[in-house]
Amino acid sequence: MFSLISSRVTINTAQAFRRPPVPPSISKYFPSNSIARRSLLTLAIESSCDDTSVAIVEKDTSHNLPGSSGHSGYAPAKVHFLQKVTADTRKYRGIHPIEALQSHQENLAKLVQKALCSLPLNGGSSSMNDDVTTPRVWVNNMQSSTRHRLPDFVSVTRGPGMRSNLSVGLDTAKGLAVAWQIPLVGVHHMQAHLLTPRLVSALNDTAPDNTPQPDFPFLSILASGGHSMLVHSKSLLDHEALATTVDIAIGETLDKSARLILPESVMESANTTMYGKLLEQFAFPSGPTDYADYQPLRTRGEETVKRDNADWGWSFTTPFANTKDLKFSFSCVASTVGKIMSDKEKKNVQITEDERIALARESMRVCFEHLASRTIIALELLRKRYAFSGGNEQVKTLVVSGGVAANQFLMKVLRDFLDVRGFEDVQVIAPPPYLCTDNAAMIGWAGIEMFEAGWSTDLSCKAVRRWTLDPNADDGGILGPDCWIRGENSKS
């Protein structure tokens, strides 16, 4: 018996390591290292930054088999387990790499051990389409010994992120893959964010024939504390980076602005370092009603008009207002907030809560309108590109993902910009807040999509600190790093 995680969890090697052959008639529909069954099950790990997360995700694949059809009213995906622990770095008022690393080391194994009890039971109702040939894992406790289905493969964030933090998750995933003798899929963190709405669609059965939506191609805004990107997703592996930030990410700007704007009492009572989220709550305490009268900028010309705040005597500069360059710049927002607060302090002027609220709203408005402006430029570019190629295919969906996607004022700004700039037909979708931030469920889903496409990862793989999405980038995009294993049905 192999010991896994602790002496209370063991594997029945006789069953776990003897895999039945894939029937020749359907083998072409599965990766060569996958056994044929009606669902795919993965245990997923995320540890790229300060969130330690583990999930168990299952996808019904029966509609992919010859002669099968969709299951009306039946969601093709299920998250059996999803938990995460965020490193407590409030005393640093931001992410602290060493504290985050230690949090991964302290919590990951415990989360994995906890997740094992949520694996679908042997022939139990918690499994979608269990298979009598499915290998099992034993989960033992003081009361009983229960057989659970073994995952088909392990999914883990390989990059981009903090290399030491990534390595904690990657090494744990390798250990599980070796112990269970199943494949490993090293997932691109940003690809997982891009695909999260497809997970949500599969969980909710919102698409015809259980096909995850949005379908390719679609445009994505990846907005978080570490990323600000506009991505044209043409397929699972082909993602064109249309715009990135030239300085800092939008999430970092909002966090920096929040640390300057929020009253000390709010900062001290915070139970998180997600200060951008606190900034939204402080600026709009009543929610959407506080920005119901927001008026979007209807033309490019309006973006160049300087808007002075008549009540408080300060103003913000809109980044790149005089250009149509596809790039972002957010650092000026936080620096403007810093200058305003510094000037107040030098003049010994006490800033009121009303002015703090006005500053919070204006800093978000400038950031979000800049994001929306570049998105409109990108959509115009893609519209011309598709027209030139003579194709009828157009981008009909704008995906907003990453931690900042949970901001409802951002969603309001984007929707209004699209409506007044000629893109009323473009749908804006974002995952629910718990799936916007880093989590292992999105890693599991991305792993499933990659595994279904025929890709897995060699056990010699290393963490990747910097990793683009674009196949035309110098590093080759998603398939650029070595150690990919290509199955018989892989699609490049």
N, C-alpha and C positions, 0 to 999 in steps of 0.2 A: 504493500500500500504506500502511495506517495502521500506525504504530509503537505498540506496547503494552508497557508495563513496561520493556522494553529492546529493543535492536536485534535481539536474538535471537528475539523473539516478534513475529510479524506476522499480519495477517488477510488472508485471501483475499477481497477485497471483492466480487468477482464472484459468489461463492457466498454470502457471509455476509449481504449486504444484499438479496438477492432472495428474498423469502418467498413460497411458494406460497399460493394462496387456500385458505381452509377450505371443504371441500365443504359445500354447503347442507344436505345431509341430516343432518349431524352437528354443524353449527356451533352449535346451541343448547346443546350440551353443553360447550362451551369458552368461556372468556372471549374477547371480541371481539379482544383483542390477542394471542391465543395461536394457534399453528398446531396443526392436528390431528395428533396422533401418539399412539403407544401408551404413552408415558412422558413425564414432566416432569422436566427437569434444571435445577438451579439452583446457582449459585456463591453462597455465603453468607459474610457478614462480621460479626463481633462485635467491638465495641471500646468497650463502655459504661463499663467501669471500668479494671481493670489487666490484663485478659487480652486479648491480640491473637489472634484466632482466625479461621481460614478453613476452609471445608468445601465439598465438592461432594456434593450429595444428589440422588438420583434416586428417583422414585416411578412404579411401573407404574400407569397409569390405564386399561389396557385393559378392566378389569372394570366401568368406568363407562360404557362404550359400549353402545349398544342391542344386545341379543342376546348379550352376552358373559356369562361366568360366572367365578367365582373360580378361582384356580389352586392346587389342593391341593398342599401341600408346597413352594410357591414363594413366597418372601418378596417382598412388593410394594414394598419399599423397600431402597435400598442407599446406604451412605455410601462414596463412592469415595475421599474424602480428608478428613481431619480432623487439623489440628494447631493448637497454640496456644503462644504465648510469654507468660509472666507476668512483668510488670515486677519486677525485683529491688529491693525496697524494705526489705530486712531491716534495714538500718542505721537505718531510721526506726521499725522494729517495727510496721509497719502500712502501709496504702496511702498513697502520697504522690502527689497529683494531677499535679504537674509531671513527676515521674519516670515516671509511668504514661503521660502524654501523649507524652513523648519515646520511650518504648518502642514505642508505636503507630507513631510516625513512622519509627522505625528498622526495624521488623520487618514491617509490614503488606504493603508492596509485594513483599518477598521471599517471604512466604508465598503471596501471590497467584500470583507467578511459578512457585513450586513446585507449586501446585495445578493449574495449567494442564496439566501433564504427566499428571495423573490424570483428565482429562476422558475419557469413553468414546471409544474409537477409531472411526474411520469404518468401520462395518460389522464392527467387531471384537467379540470375545466379552465384553468388559467392559461393553458396553452392553446394557441389558435388552431393549429392543425397538426397535432402530434403524430408521430410516426413510430411504429413498433420497432423500427430498426435504429431509432435515435439513441446515441450513446448517453449515459447518465453520469451524474455526479452525486455522490452521497453527501448530504448535509446532516451531521449528527448533533444532537443536543442532549440535555439531561433526560428528557422525557422519551424521545423517540429517534429513530433513524429514518429519514425520508429521502427518497430518490427524486432528484430534480434533473431536468434535461440539461445536458451540457451545451454551452454556446457553440455555434458553428465556427465562430472566429472571434478574436478580440480586436476592438477598435481603440485607438489611442491617438491623442494629439501628438504629432511629430514636430510641428512647427507652424508658423513662426512663433517666437516667444522667448522667454528667458531660458537659456540653454540648461542651466542647472535644474530649474524647476521642471522643464520638459522631461529631463532625464529621469526624474523620480517616477513620473507616470509611465514613461517608455520602458524603463527597466522592470517595473512591476508588470506591465502588459506582456513583456517578453517572458517573464517567469511563468505567468499564467498560460501563455501559448505553449511553452515547453512542457509544463506539467500536464496540461490537458491534451497535448499533441494536436493542436488546432492551428489554423493560420492566424497571422497578424496583419492588420491593416493600419498603416501609419497615415493619419488623416491631416490634411491641410486645414488649419484652424479657420482661416477666412473662407475657404470653400464651404466649410460646415455652416458658417453664418449665412452664406448665400443660399444654401439649400434648406435652411430651417423652415421657410414657409411651405416647402414641399412636404416636410415632416408634419406640419400642422394640418395641411390638407389631408394627408393620409390618416392622421389621428381622428379627424372629424368626418371623414367620408364626404368631402365637399366636392369631389370631382367625378365626372362621368366615368364609369367602368373602373373606378378606384385608381385612376391614373393621377399620380401626384401633380399638383399645380403649385406655382405657375409652370407652364411648359416653356421650353426654350424657343426663341430667344427672349430674354427679359433684361431690364436695366436694374442695377442694384446700387443703393447707397449703403456703404459700410461705414458706420459712424460709431466710434467708441473712444475710449481713453487713449488708445494707441494707434487708431487708424481713422483716416478720412479718405475714402476712395469712391469713385464712380466706376462701376464695372459693367461691361456689356457681356452678358453670359450667353454664349451661342450654343453651348453643349456642356455636358458634365465636366469636360476637361479643357474646354476652350473659353477662357475668360479674358476679355480685352480690357486692360486698365485704361480708361479714358481720362481720368483725372486723379491726382493724389495731392496731398498737402505739401507745400514747399517749406513749411516750418513745423508747426505742432498740430496735433490732432484736435478735432473739435471737442472731444470729451475732455481732453487735458485743459483746453481753454476754459470750458465751463467750470471745471473743478477749481482752477486757479482763480477765476472770477468769483466763485462762490466763497472761497476762503477769505477774500477781501471784502465781500459785500455782506455776508451773513453776520448777524449780531453774534457776539461771543456766547451768549446764552444758548443760541441754536447750535453752534459748533460744539459746545461742551456736552449738550444733551444728545448729540447724534450717536447712533449705534452702528454707524457705517462710515466708510470713507468715500461713499458715492455722493460727493458734494454737489455734483451737477443735478442729481435727483432732488436733493434738498433745496437747491436754488429754484427749481420749478415749483415745488410746494410752497416756498416762501413768496415767490412772485405772484402765484395764482392760487391763493388759499381756497377759493371757491370753485376751482377747476375751470372747465370750459367757459362758464359764464363770464369769467374775468377777461377773456380775449374774444368774446363773441362779436365784438365790433371791429375786429382787426380787418384792415383793408390792404390787400396785396398790391405790390407795385405792378401796374398794368403794362408798362413798357420798359425797354432798356434805358430810355432817357431818364425815367424817374429814379433809376438806381444811382445816377450821378448827382442828384440833388442832395446837398448837405442838409440834414435835419437837426436843427438846434433845439434843445429842450428849453422851452420858454420859462418853465417853472424853476429850473435849477441851474441854468446857464452853462451846460456842458453839451457836448455832442460826440458822436462816434463817426469814424471814417469807414465807409463801406469798402472792403477789400476788392481790388481789381475792378472797380466800378466802370472805369474807362476802357476796359479791354474785354475781348471775348475769348481770352486764353482759357483753355480747359485746365485749370489748376486751382487749388485752394490755398488760402492763407488766413489763419485764425489768430496768430500771435498778437496782432494789433488790438484785438478786443480786450484781452487780459491786461495788456500794457496800458490801454486807455483807462480801464477801471483802476489800475494801480496809480496812475497819475492823478486821477480825480480824487482818490482817497488820500493820496500824499499831500495834495494841495490843501485839502480840508484840514489835515493835521497841522501843516505848517502855519496856517492862518488861525489855528486853534478854534475852528468852526466845528460844532457838534453836528454830525450827520443824523438826520431824523430817520425813523423807520419808513416813512413815506418815500423819502429820497432813495433809501436802500432798495425798496420795492421797484421804484422807477429804474434804477440802475440794473437790477436783475432782469427786468423785462426787456430793457434796451439791449443788454449784452446778448440775450438769447435771440432777440429779433434780428440783430445784425448777423449773427452766426447762421441762423436758419435761412434768412433771405439770401445770403451768400451761397449757401448750399443749394437752395432752390434755383437761383440764377444760373449756376453752372449746370444744374440738371436740365434746365430748359435748353441751354446751348447744346448739351450732349444729345438730347432728343431731336433737336433740329438737325444736327449733324447726321444722326442715324436715319432720319426720315429722308434726307437727301441721298444718303448712301444707298438705301434700299431702292429708291426711285431710279437712281442711276444704273443700278444693276438689273433693273427691269423686273424685279421680283415683287410679289404682292405681300410678302411677309413684312410685318411691322412689329415694333415693340409695343405691346399692349399692357405691360405690367411693369410697375416700378416697385421693387422690393426695398424696404428699409430695414436694415438689420444692424446688430451691434447694440451696446448698452444705451446709446443715445436714442435709439429707435423707440424706447419706452416713453419718450417725452411727447405728450399729446399736443403741445403747442407746435412742435416741429411738424407733426402730421397735419395740423391745421394749415400751417404756412405752405407746405408742399401741395396740398390739395387745392388751395386757393390760387397758387401760382399756376398750376396746370390748367385750371379752369379759365383763367383770364388770358393765358398765353397760347391758346389753341390746342391744348392737349386734354380736353375734357374726357376723351375716350380712354385715356390711360388710367388703369386701376392702380391705386396705391395700397399695398398690403404690408403689414408688419406682424411679426409673431407676437403672442401675448408676452407681457413683461418678463415672466419667469424664464422664457426662452430667448429673450433679447440679449441678456447678459450671458457670460461664458457658462456653459453647462455641458454635461456629458451626453445628454440626449441628442443634441445636434451632432456630436462627434459620432455617436452610434449610427445615426441616420446616414451621415456622409459615408461612414464605413460600409454600410449596407449598399448604398448606391455604387460605390467603387467596387465592392466585392461582386455585385451582380454584373458589373461591366467587365469583370474578369481580372481585377487587380488585387494583389496582396503584397506584403512587404517582407523582405528577407530579415531574418533575426539579427543580422550584422548591422542593421541601420542605426544611425546616430541622430540625435536631435538636431534640428535645423533652426538656427536663430533668425535668419532672414530668408524669406522664401516668397517669391512673387506668385501671382496667379496666372500671369500672362505667358502663354507658350512662346511668344516672340521676344520675351525678356532675355537678358544675358544668362540667367540661371535656368531657362527652359520651362518656367512655370511649374505647374503641379507635378508633371512627370520628369522635371529636371533633375532632382536629386537621385543618386543611385539607390540601388537596393529594391527597386520595384520588381515584382514577379508578374509576368504577363501570362494570363490563362489563355486557353484555346479560344474563348469567345470575347476576348478583350477588344475594346473599341478605342482606337487612338484618335 
